Amino acid sequence: MTWLMPFTFLSLGRTWHGDATQDIYTPKGNVRPRLIIRKSNTKSKLATRLIPVIEDLRRLLEDLRWLLTEYYPLAGDVYLFPGRSDGHISEDSSARILRGACQQVGIFGVSTHSFRRTALTQMSNAGIPLRVIQEISGHRNLEQLQKYLEVSDEQVLGAAAALSMLSPVGGDVFDLDTEMGLKTPTVKHSISD
């Protein structure tokens, strides 16, 4: 499913409306070490972001450029995802292509936005600090970012199970009032009694 990576990665930067190849490729045609997402192409239009390119994505972008220039000579000169006319592919067309590709492999209910949410959640689940994820996603604050992060039933169960480490189950039960010196000690009971 590595073919989904460009959709996932590009969805982190929202839709690339200008998707000028100069922000992806160097003048010599190599993939830049960081993708440039210009503030004019972001939802809030507040800041330009630089996103590091991991090796797998670099290879995919190189292959994409080669395929597009082989089969669509105008591609790669101006737009990473050229449309049928002189401009870039429309947001609706890219969404339709993504849904069709996913349906072919049995994945339904997909959107570029769901890929964004999934990618951010996977980074959080991998233990990447929220502040780093915020930098990649472009959210202005952690509150906005946290709305994107999904919490699974397993995570909730795991958090509840972590409380068992704090529980005296199987050991002696203590009397809080006695421990705080509010009353005289009495015989402690085991939970198994």
KOLFI-14440 format. One line per field, with one value per residue (C-alpha): residue number from 1; residue in three letters; y, x, z. Coordinates in Angstrom, 1 decimal. Layout:
% residues N
nr: NUM	...
rest: Ala	...
north: Y	...
east: X	...
up: Z	...
//
This chain:
% residues 193
nr: 1	2	3	4	5	6	7	8	9	10	11	12	13	14	15	16	17	18	19	20	21	22	23	24	25	26	27	28	29	30	31	32	33	34	35	36	37	38	39	40	41	42	43	44	45	46	47	48	49	50	51	52	53	54	55	56	57	58	59	60	61	62	63	64	65	66	67	68	69	70	71	72	73	74	75	76	77	78	79	80	81	82	83	84	85	86	87	88	89	90	91	92	93	94	95	96	97	98	99	100	101	102	103	104	105	106	107	108	109	110	111	112	113	114	115	116	117	118	119	120	121	122	123	124	125	126	127	128	129	130	131	132	133	134	135	136	137	138	139	140	141	142	143	144	145	146	147	148	149	150	151	152	153	154	155	156	157	158	159	160	161	162	163	164	165	166	167	168	169	170	171	172	173	174	175	176	177	178	179	180	181	182	183	184	185	186	187	188	189	190	191	192	193
rest: Met	Thr	Trp	Leu	Met	Pro	Phe	Thr	Phe	Leu	Ser	Leu	Gly	Arg	Thr	Trp	His	Gly	Asp	Ala	Thr	Gln	Asp	Ile	Tyr	Thr	Pro	Lys	Gly	Asn	Val	Arg	Pro	Arg	Leu	Ile	Ile	Arg	Lys	Ser	Asn	Thr	Lys	Ser	Lys	Leu	Ala	Thr	Arg	Leu	Ile	Pro	Val	Ile	Glu	Asp	Leu	Arg	Arg	Leu	Leu	Glu	Asp	Leu	Arg	Trp	Leu	Leu	Thr	Glu	Tyr	Tyr	Pro	Leu	Ala	Gly	Asp	Val	Tyr	Leu	Phe	Pro	Gly	Arg	Ser	Asp	Gly	His	Ile	Ser	Glu	Asp	Ser	Ser	Ala	Arg	Ile	Leu	Arg	Gly	Ala	Cys	Gln	Gln	Val	Gly	Ile	Phe	Gly	Val	Ser	Thr	His	Ser	Phe	Arg	Arg	Thr	Ala	Leu	Thr	Gln	Met	Ser	Asn	Ala	Gly	Ile	Pro	Leu	Arg	Val	Ile	Gln	Glu	Ile	Ser	Gly	His	Arg	Asn	Leu	Glu	Gln	Leu	Gln	Lys	Tyr	Leu	Glu	Val	Ser	Asp	Glu	Gln	Val	Leu	Gly	Ala	Ala	Ala	Ala	Leu	Ser	Met	Leu	Ser	Pro	Val	Gly	Gly	Asp	Val	Phe	Asp	Leu	Asp	Thr	Glu	Met	Gly	Leu	Lys	Thr	Pro	Thr	Val	Lys	His	Ser	Ile	Ser	Asp
north: 0.0	2.3	3.9	5.6	7.4	10.4	10.9	10.6	12.8	15.5	15.5	16.7	19.9	20.1	20.3	21.7	24.2	25.7	22.5	24.2	21.7	24.3	23.6	19.9	19.6	21.5	23.2	20.0	17.9	16.3	16.0	18.7	17.5	19.4	20.1	23.7	24.3	28.0	30.0	31.0	27.3	26.6	26.7	29.5	31.3	32.2	30.6	28.7	25.2	23.0	19.3	16.8	14.2	10.7	8.3	6.3	9.5	10.8	7.6	7.8	11.5	10.7	7.8	10.0	12.7	10.2	8.5	11.8	13.2	9.9	9.8	13.4	15.7	18.9	17.3	18.1	21.5	23.4	21.1	17.9	16.8	18.3	18.5	17.8	21.5	23.9	23.9	21.5	18.7	19.9	19.0	17.1	15.1	14.2	13.1	11.0	9.3	8.6	7.1	4.9	3.6	2.8	1.0	-1.1	-2.5	-2.8	0.5	2.5	5.9	7.5	11.1	13.1	14.5	11.0	10.3	13.5	12.4	8.9	10.1	12.4	9.7	7.2	9.7	10.3	6.6	6.1	8.4	11.4	14.5	16.5	19.7	18.0	16.7	20.2	21.6	19.0	19.4	23.2	23.5	26.8	25.2	21.9	22.2	22.2	19.3	17.1	17.3	15.3	12.6	9.5	7.4	3.7	1.5	-0.4	2.8	3.6	0.0	0.2	3.5	2.0	-1.1	1.1	2.2	-1.4	-0.7	1.8	-0.4	-2.5	-5.5	-8.6	-6.6	-4.9	-2.2	0.9	3.3	6.8	8.5	6.4	7.1	10.8	10.6	11.4	8.4	5.6	2.6	-0.4	-3.9	-3.8	-6.3	-8.1	-7.7	-11.5	-11.7
east: 0.0	3.0	1.0	-1.1	1.9	1.8	-1.9	-1.2	1.8	0.4	-2.8	-0.8	-0.3	-3.9	-4.6	-1.8	-3.7	-0.7	1.4	4.3	7.0	9.6	8.4	9.1	12.0	15.3	16.1	18.1	15.0	15.9	13.4	14.0	15.0	12.0	8.7	7.7	4.0	3.6	1.3	-0.9	-1.7	-2.6	-6.0	-5.2	-2.7	-0.6	2.8	4.9	5.9	8.8	8.1	11.0	10.9	11.5	13.3	10.2	8.4	11.5	11.6	7.8	8.1	11.0	9.1	6.0	7.9	9.4	6.1	4.3	7.0	7.0	3.2	2.3	5.1	3.8	3.7	6.6	7.4	4.8	2.6	3.2	-0.4	-1.4	-5.0	-6.3	-6.1	-3.2	-3.6	-3.3	-5.7	-8.8	-9.5	-12.7	-10.7	-8.0	-10.6	-12.4	-9.1	-8.2	-11.6	-11.5	-8.0	-8.9	-12.1	-10.1	-8.2	-11.3	-11.0	-14.2	-15.2	-11.8	-10.9	-7.7	-8.9	-9.3	-5.7	-4.6	-6.4	-5.0	-1.4	-1.6	-3.1	-0.4	2.3	0.8	0.4	4.1	5.0	6.0	5.6	2.5	4.5	6.4	3.2	1.7	4.7	4.2	0.4	0.5	-2.1	-1.8	-2.3	-2.4	-6.2	-6.8	-4.4	-6.0	-9.4	-7.7	-6.3	-8.5	-8.5	-9.2	-11.1	-7.8	-6.1	-8.9	-8.7	-4.9	-5.1	-7.7	-5.5	-2.5	-4.5	-4.2	-0.6	-1.7	-4.3	-3.6	-5.4	-3.9	-2.1	-3.0	-5.7	-4.8	-7.0	-6.5	-7.6	-5.1	-2.3	-3.0	-2.9	-6.6	-7.4	-5.7	-4.5	-6.7	-6.1	-5.6	-7.5	-6.5	-8.8	-9.0	-10.6
up: 0.0	-0.5	-3.3	-0.7	0.9	-1.4	-0.6	3.1	3.1	0.8	2.8	5.8	4.0	3.0	-0.7	-2.7	-4.8	-6.5	-6.4	-8.2	-8.8	-7.7	-4.1	-4.5	-7.0	-7.2	-10.6	-11.5	-11.0	-7.7	-4.9	-2.3	1.2	2.5	0.7	0.8	1.6	1.0	3.3	0.3	-0.2	3.4	5.0	7.4	5.1	8.1	7.6	5.1	6.3	5.4	5.7	5.7	2.9	4.1	1.7	0.7	-0.3	-2.1	-4.3	-5.0	-6.0	-8.3	-9.9	-10.2	-12.0	-14.4	-15.1	-15.6	-17.9	-19.9	-20.4	-20.0	-21.3	-19.7	-16.3	-14.0	-15.6	-13.6	-11.7	-9.7	-10.4	-13.7	-14.8	-18.3	-19.1	-18.5	-14.8	-11.9	-11.1	-9.3	-5.7	-6.8	-9.4	-6.9	-4.4	-7.0	-8.1	-4.5	-3.7	-6.9	-6.1	-2.5	-3.6	-5.9	-2.9	-0.7	1.3	1.5	3.0	2.3	1.7	1.7	5.0	6.6	5.5	7.3	10.5	10.2	9.6	12.6	14.8	13.8	14.6	18.0	18.6	17.7	20.6	18.5	20.7	20.0	19.4	16.6	15.1	15.3	13.4	10.6	10.4	10.6	13.4	15.2	18.6	20.3	21.0	17.2	16.7	19.4	17.6	14.8	17.0	17.3	20.4	20.1	22.5	23.1	24.2	26.6	28.0	28.2	30.2	32.6	32.9	33.8	36.9	38.2	38.8	41.4	42.9	46.0	44.6	46.1	48.7	51.9	51.8	53.8	55.6	54.2	57.4	59.4	56.8	57.1	60.9	61.3	63.4	65.3	63.3	63.1	61.7	58.0	55.9	52.8	49.8	49.6	53.2
//
